[in-house]
Structures are given as structure tokens and as C-alpha cells.
């Protein structure tokens, strides 16, 4: 962590889904998580968490 956390903080990448930026702990800033389940072989969205 002492080596890679400072490097993660330098990342500011404009991706297809939005900007990719990390906080001092190495967590993605303003990240979104989409949860899915599968029922009867079909994907079903459960929730979108920001």
C-alpha cells in the first residue's frame, strides 16, 4: 500500500462510464455498483448503489 496508494491517487481517467478517480485509501470516488441476480436463466437487476 505504501507504494501503490500514492500512484492510485494520480489516476484521473475519463472512461466510458465516467471519470475514474481514487481517494487516499484507494477506493474509487463516486463509484456506482449495480447488483444483478439470475432467475429462470434471465438476468434481473436488483439495485443500483451509488
Secondary structure, 3 states (H helix, E strand, C coil): CCCHHHHHCCCEEEECCEEEEECCCCCECCCCEEEEEEECCEEEEEEEEC
